[in-house]
Every structure is written in C-alpha cells, then in structure tokens.
Amino acid sequence: MARQFDVPTFYRSPVVSRVKEARRLADPRKKDLSPSVLDFGPVRFKLARHFGFCYGVENAIEIAYKALDEANDRRVFLLSEMIHNPHVNEDLLSRGIRFLRTTSGEQIIPFDELSANDIVIIPAFGTTLETENRLREIGVDVEAYDTTCPFVEKVWTRSSQIAKKNFSVVIHGKHYHEETRATFSHAQSGAPSVVVRDMAETELLTSVIRGEKDRDFFYRTFEGRYSEGFDPDRDLVRVGVVNQTTMLATETAEIAAMVRQALMDRYGDDGIQHFADTSDTLCYATNENQNATRALIDDGADLAIIVGGTNSSNTSHLVELCEEQMPTYFVTGPEGLLSRDLIEHFDLHKKEMVTSESWLPMNRPLNVLLTAGASCPDILLDQIMERVCSWQSDCAAVEEVLAPFNPVA
C-alpha cells in the first residue's frame, strides 16, 4: 500500500479528494487516463486523472509542519520556497517560518545570522553541496529536516553512478531553477557537467559532439552553464543525460535520443558505448501528470484552467500542452477568477500577470478542462469550481454530482 502522509486537512478537499480516491480504488494500476467529469448541468468540469500533490510534495509538507511542531523556542527557516505554490508558502510564513533565500538564490537573511540551534528546512528541490557544507560549518543539522524529493535524489545517484564510469553529464533543465542548480552541483562534483534548456540548445550541443562546431563555439554558447574545467574535446566523448524532474518527460527522452544519435554519428557502431542510458531517472509523477493532461486535451473542452504557482516548472509545462489546443488560463487560485467577465492569469510568454475579458464562453453546457501542478492543494480546485458555478443559476448540488464517485464498498 502507498505511504499515507500527514498533510494538514485544510489542504484536502470534499470534492476533488473524493474523486481522486474513487478513481484510485477503481483503477489501482493507473491504466485509465480518461478524465473525471463533474457534470453540474450548465457547466461540466473535466478533471485530469492525475494532478496535484505528488509523493515528494506531500513528504515535504509533512516534514515542514513537523518541524514547526517540534521547534519549541527554536527559530525555523526555509532555505527557499519549499515548493512552488504561493498558498502553501504563505501558510508556512504565517506560522513563523522565514525564508533565507529567494527562489533565484538571492540571500534574504545572511547565513552569519544563523546558529547551530536553528532549524533549517531543505526544500523539495534539494540544494547545492556548497550550501550544505556552509550550513554544516555553522552547526545546523542539515539532515534533520531535509525535504528533498526522493526522485531528485535518484537523479543525483544516477549522475554519480555514470560519473564513476567516466561519463560526462548533460542536464536537461532551466539553469536558474533551484532543482537544476542543486543537480548541477551534485553532478559536477563527480563529472564534467553542462545544462541544456531544450531541443534547440541540444542541437547546438550535438553539433559540437559531431565535431561540426569547435570548442570556442561551445564556450560562447553555454557560458555559465558548464562545470569548471569543462573541455568539450575531452568531455563530450562519453555522455549521459539526466533531467530536472519537472521538465517535459517526452522532451527529455527526445534530448537523450538526439545526444545518443550524435555519438553514433561521430563514432559509428561503437557510439552506443559512448552513451549512458539514464531513462530510469524520469519522475513518475511528472510523467503521469503530463500523460493525463494529454488525455484530457484529447477529450476536448471549451477552455482550460490550470492551477499552480507562477514559478512552478511542472505547472508551466501543463499550460504549454493545453494552450496549443484551446484558450488556457494559468491561475494561482480562485482569487484569479474575478468575475464571469474578467480573469487574472499568468502569461507564460510575457512572464507577467494579465487580465482577460469575456473569458468564460456563454455556450451550454460549458466544458472546462481543469488540472493543477504537483504542488497545488486540491482545495483550490474545489474553490474554482464553486466560483464558476456561482455564476450559473441552475447548477446541480455537489452531492448529486459526486454520486458516480461514491467510495467502492
């Protein structure tokens, strides 16, 4: 049986959590990716089969609230945002936790102000070896409240394993993201490492692997994203690819295939010996959520509402998938739904909050695709459905809508 985490009840929900549990009991092997349809009459919400809190997030939340309970008179700090969800982080701040850094790594509270008696929570993304060592020097117990996701640690372990076999590490990720910074730190401690953002950057890297571009091109193109002493002539001969776990899993697989092909092109049939297969590092939750969102899109809807933190990488990829097919609104919670005519949402391309008018179509029944990132509490989706239904005059009662999702006897 899957482990049950002690997550505060106010993050759960009477609607979405019940639907999730009914789906889990009916389909324990997770083979059915069809959406859950909540039919309120004038509006139907299509929920993804998989979304919301994953194993790593629930583990992190449990540890953070445990730290608060055990603190007594000790100060409690978070290295940076524990997860990328403003509602969760705001609740922790309201309970007295303080952030040491911003998500981009800027120091808010100097480490010099810490003492060995302080509690420091390591976020789910993990942290760099340099930061761990600095905290240990102060006397902070780094392991006591370390919420690093086990699937992030799996990437670090795999990087270390292939490093011992003299492979360099290519990291698919956003070089500024906390998780990628942490993974880069761990990877470069054992092997030459470089970060690529996407397929376009991987094409540039593979042109160096094939010998089509020289070392100067590499240094110019990947400035600030390779480990100290990286020599492309030497360090792009044997390569493995790992990823920031919140990236598109399909893109990571394509990047790995592209690198593998470049090595085959360079070294012929022996090229396979130059490539380390690291496909076992892909995060199951990220993959499940993305596959469920694709199934949701295939089922069709008039618009999509995606819920999550604006700096959440995994949520942004769900938005990218949906906006290719339909009007898509990326909101942090129900507060973004200002009225049936106005919605405040995050524009991924402008990187800013924008307000759209006439966002809610008048056709009936209205089909709304609804899903969320891995760090989003279920209760926020309940509140969004409640708000949309409040603008209709004849929505069915919740218990009537939930009838098909009664627990299995």
C-alpha positions in Angstrom: 0.0 0.0 0.0 1.2 3.5 -0.8 2.5 5.5 2.1 0.0 8.0 3.6 1.5 11.3 4.6 0.3 13.5 7.5 -0.7 16.6 5.4 -2.9 19.3 7.1 -6.5 18.6 6.4 -7.1 22.2 5.1 -5.1 21.2 2.0 -7.6 18.4 1.3 -11.0 18.9 -0.3 -14.5 17.5 0.0 -14.9 17.3 -3.8 -11.6 16.7 -5.6 -10.0 14.5 -3.0 -13.1 12.3 -3.0 -13.0 12.0 -6.8 -9.3 11.1 -6.7 -9.9 8.4 -4.1 -12.7 6.9 -6.0 -10.6 6.8 -9.2 -7.7 5.2 -7.2 -9.9 2.5 -5.8 -11.4 1.7 -9.2 -8.1 1.8 -11.1 -5.2 0.9 -8.7 -2.9 0.2 -11.6 -3.5 3.7 -13.1 -4.2 2.4 -16.6 -7.3 4.5 -17.2 -6.2 8.1 -18.1 -9.7 9.2 -19.1 -10.8 12.4 -17.2 -13.3 12.6 -14.3 -16.3 14.5 -15.4 -18.2 16.5 -12.8 -21.4 17.5 -14.5 -23.2 20.4 -12.8 -25.6 20.9 -15.7 -24.8 24.2 -17.3 -21.0 23.6 -16.7 -19.1 20.4 -16.8 -15.6 20.2 -15.3 -13.2 17.7 -16.7 -10.6 16.8 -14.2 -7.3 15.1 -15.2 -6.8 11.6 -13.9 -3.5 12.7 -12.2 -2.7 16.1 -10.8 -1.9 17.9 -7.5 0.3 16.8 -4.6 2.8 14.1 -5.6 4.8 11.9 -3.2 7.7 14.4 -3.0 5.4 17.3 -2.2 3.4 15.5 0.4 6.7 14.3 2.0 8.0 17.9 2.1 4.8 19.3 3.6 4.7 16.6 6.3 8.3 17.4 7.3 7.8 21.2 7.3 4.8 21.1 9.6 6.6 18.5 11.8 9.5 21.0 12.1 7.0 23.7 13.3 5.5 21.3 15.9 9.0 20.3 17.2 10.5 23.7 17.2 9.6 24.8 20.7 11.5 28.0 21.1 13.9 27.4 18.2 13.8 29.5 15.1 12.6 27.8 11.9 13.9 28.8 8.5 13.3 27.5 4.9 16.3 27.7 2.7 13.9 29.0 0.0 10.4 28.3 -1.1 9.7 24.7 0.0 7.6 24.1 -3.1 6.4 26.4 -5.8 2.9 27.2 -4.5 2.1 30.6 -3.0 -0.8 29.3 -0.9 1.4 26.7 0.8 4.4 29.0 1.3 2.1 31.8 2.7 0.7 29.5 5.2 4.1 28.4 6.4 5.2 32.1 6.6 2.1 32.9 8.7 3.2 30.3 11.2 6.6 31.9 11.7 8.9 30.2 9.2 11.3 32.6 7.5 13.0 32.3 4.1 16.8 32.5 3.9 16.8 33.0 0.1 14.7 33.8 -2.9 13.9 31.1 -5.4 16.6 32.7 -7.7 19.2 32.2 -4.9 19.5 35.8 -3.6 20.2 35.9 0.1 17.5 37.4 2.2 18.9 36.5 5.6 22.7 36.1 5.8 23.9 32.7 6.9 26.1 34.5 9.5 22.9 35.2 11.4 22.2 31.5 11.9 23.2 29.4 14.9 23.5 25.7 15.5 20.3 25.8 17.5 18.3 26.9 14.4 16.1 24.6 12.3 16.8 24.9 8.6 14.4 23.1 6.2 15.9 22.0 2.9 13.2 22.4 0.1 11.8 19.6 -2.0 14.1 20.7 -4.9 17.2 19.9 -2.8 20.2 22.3 -2.5 23.8 22.5 -3.6 26.7 20.8 -1.9 28.2 24.2 -1.3 25.1 25.3 0.7 25.0 22.1 2.7 28.6 22.5 3.7 28.1 26.1 4.7 25.2 25.1 7.0 27.2 22.3 8.5 30.0 24.7 9.3 27.5 26.7 11.3 26.5 23.6 13.1 23.0 23.2 11.6 21.7 19.7 11.4 21.1 19.5 7.6 19.6 16.0 7.6 17.0 16.6 10.3 14.5 18.4 8.1 15.6 17.7 4.6 12.6 17.5 2.3 14.5 16.8 -0.9 12.3 14.8 -3.2 13.4 11.1 -3.4 13.1 11.3 -7.2 15.5 14.3 -7.3 17.9 12.3 -5.2 17.6 9.4 -7.6 18.8 11.8 -10.4 21.8 12.7 -8.2 22.6 9.0 -7.5 22.4 8.1 -11.2 24.7 11.0 -12.1 27.2 9.8 -9.6 27.0 6.2 -10.9 27.7 7.2 -14.5 30.4 9.6 -13.4 32.3 6.7 -11.9 32.2 5.1 -15.4 33.8 8.3 -16.8 30.7 9.7 -18.4 30.0 13.4 -18.5 26.6 14.6 -17.5 24.2 16.6 -19.7 21.3 18.1 -17.5 18.0 18.9 -19.2 16.7 21.8 -17.2 16.4 25.5 -16.5 19.8 26.5 -15.3 18.4 29.2 -12.9 15.9 26.8 -11.3 16.7 25.6 -7.7 16.5 21.9 -8.6 18.8 22.3 -11.6 21.3 24.3 -9.6 21.3 21.6 -7.0 21.6 18.8 -9.5 24.4 20.6 -11.3 26.3 21.0 -8.0 26.0 17.3 -7.2 26.8 16.2 -10.8 29.8 18.4 -11.3 31.3 17.1 -8.0 31.9 13.8 -9.8 31.9 14.5 -13.6 32.1 17.3 -16.2 28.6 18.7 -16.5 26.6 21.0 -18.7 23.0 22.3 -18.7 20.7 22.4 -21.8 17.3 24.1 -21.7 15.6 22.5 -24.7 15.8 20.8 -28.1 17.2 23.9 -29.7 20.1 24.1 -27.3 20.7 20.3 -27.6 21.1 20.7 -31.3 23.8 23.2 -30.7 25.5 20.8 -28.2 25.3 17.9 -30.6 26.9 20.0 -33.3 29.9 20.1 -31.0 29.7 16.4 -30.3 29.8 15.7 -34.0 32.7 17.9 -34.5 30.8 20.4 -36.6 31.4 23.2 -34.2 34.6 23.9 -32.2 35.4 24.4 -28.5 35.1 28.2 -28.7 31.6 27.9 -30.0 30.8 25.6 -27.0 32.2 28.1 -24.5 30.3 31.0 -26.1 27.0 29.2 -26.4 27.0 27.5 -22.9 28.7 30.3 -20.9 27.7 30.0 -17.2 26.2 26.5 -17.7 29.2 24.2 -17.7 31.4 23.0 -14.9 34.8 24.4 -14.2 37.5 23.0 -16.4 35.0 21.5 -18.9 36.8 20.6 -22.1 34.4 19.8 -24.9 37.0 17.9 -26.9 37.5 15.5 -24.0 34.2 15.7 -22.0 31.7 15.2 -24.9 33.1 11.8 -25.8 31.1 9.8 -23.3 27.8 11.3 -22.2 24.7 10.6 -20.1 21.5 12.7 -19.9 19.6 13.4 -16.7 16.9 16.0 -16.1 15.3 18.5 -13.8 12.4 16.2 -12.8 9.7 18.8 -13.6 10.6 19.2 -17.3 8.6 17.6 -20.0 9.4 13.9 -19.8 8.9 13.4 -23.6 11.4 16.3 -24.3 14.0 14.7 -22.0 13.6 11.5 -23.9 14.0 13.3 -27.2 17.1 15.1 -26.0 18.7 11.9 -24.8 17.9 10.3 -28.2 19.4 13.3 -30.0 22.7 13.0 -27.9 22.8 9.3 -28.5 22.4 9.8 -32.3 25.2 12.4 -32.3 27.5 10.0 -30.6 26.6 7.3 -33.1 27.2 9.7 -36.0 30.6 10.5 -34.5 31.8 7.1 -33.5 29.8 4.7 -35.7 28.5 1.5 -34.3 30.8 2.0 -31.3 28.9 5.1 -30.4 26.4 3.2 -28.3 29.3 2.6 -25.9 29.7 6.3 -25.5 26.2 6.9 -24.3 24.8 6.1 -20.8 21.1 5.2 -20.6 19.6 7.2 -17.8 15.9 6.9 -18.8 15.2 5.4 -15.3 15.6 8.8 -13.7 12.3 10.3 -15.2 9.9 11.3 -12.4 6.8 9.1 -12.4 4.5 11.9 -11.1 5.7 14.4 -13.8 5.2 11.8 -16.5 1.7 10.7 -15.1 0.5 14.3 -14.9 1.7 15.2 -18.4 0.1 12.0 -19.9 -3.1 12.6 -18.1 -3.2 16.2 -19.4 -2.8 14.9 -22.9 -5.7 12.5 -22.4 -7.7 15.5 -21.0 -7.0 17.6 -24.1 -7.9 14.7 -26.4 -11.3 14.5 -24.6 -12.0 18.1 -25.6 -13.1 21.3 -23.8 -14.1 24.9 -24.4 -11.3 26.2 -22.3 -8.6 25.1 -19.8 -7.9 26.4 -16.2 -4.5 25.3 -14.9 -3.8 26.0 -11.2 -0.4 26.4 -9.7 2.4 28.7 -8.7 3.6 31.0 -11.4 7.2 29.9 -10.9 6.2 26.2 -10.9 8.1 24.5 -13.8 5.9 21.4 -13.9 2.7 23.5 -13.9 4.0 25.7 -16.8 4.5 22.6 -18.9 0.9 21.6 -18.4 -0.1 25.1 -19.5 2.1 24.8 -22.6 0.4 21.5 -23.6 -3.1 23.0 -23.2 -2.6 26.3 -24.8 -1.7 24.6 -28.1 -5.3 23.3 -28.3 -7.6 25.8 -26.5 -7.9 29.0 -24.6 -5.9 28.4 -21.4 -5.8 30.3 -18.2 -2.9 29.8 -15.7 -4.1 30.9 -12.2 -2.7 30.6 -8.7 -6.1 30.0 -7.2 -9.8 31.0 -7.2 -8.8 34.6 -6.5 -7.8 35.0 -10.1 -11.4 34.4 -11.3 -12.5 38.0 -10.7 -15.9 37.6 -12.4 -17.6 35.8 -15.2 -16.2 38.5 -17.5 -12.7 39.1 -16.0 -9.9 36.7 -15.1 -6.4 37.5 -13.9 -3.9 34.9 -15.1 -0.2 34.4 -15.7 1.1 34.8 -19.3 3.9 32.4 -19.7 5.3 34.3 -22.7 5.2 37.7 -21.2 6.2 36.3 -17.7 3.6 38.6 -16.0 0.1 38.6 -14.7 -2.5 39.8 -17.2 -6.3 40.4 -17.1 -8.5 38.9 -19.9 -12.1 39.9 -20.6 -15.0 37.7 -21.8 -13.0 34.7 -20.9 -16.0 32.4 -20.0 -18.0 31.3 -23.1 -21.8 31.5 -22.9 -22.5 28.2 -24.6 -24.2 25.5 -22.6 -23.2 23.0 -21.5 -19.8 24.7 -20.9 -16.9 22.2 -20.8 -14.0 23.3 -18.6 -10.7 21.4 -18.6 -9.3 21.6 -15.0 -6.0 20.4 -13.7 -3.1 21.5 -11.5 0.6 21.3 -10.8 2.2 18.9 -8.4 2.5 21.4 -5.6 -1.2 22.6 -5.8 -3.6 21.7 -2.9 -6.8 20.0 -4.0 -9.0 22.5 -2.1 -8.1 25.3 -4.6 -9.8 23.3 -7.5 -12.9 22.9 -5.3 -13.0 26.7 -4.8 -12.6 27.4 -8.5 -15.5 25.1 -9.4 -17.6 26.7 -6.7 -16.8 30.2 -8.0 -17.7 29.3 -11.6 -20.9 27.6 -10.5 -21.9 30.7 -8.5 -22.2 32.5 -11.8 -24.8 29.9 -13.1 -28.4 29.9 -12.0 -29.1 26.2 -12.1 -26.1 24.2 -11.1 -26.7 20.8 -9.6 -26.0 20.1 -6.0 -22.5 18.8 -5.2 -23.7 15.5 -3.7 -25.7 14.8 -6.8 -22.6 15.5 -9.0 -20.4 13.3 -6.8 -22.8 10.3 -6.9 -20.8 8.5 -9.6 -17.7 8.8 -7.3 -19.1 7.2 -4.2 -16.4 5.0 -2.4 -16.3 1.4 -3.5 -17.8 -0.8 -0.9 
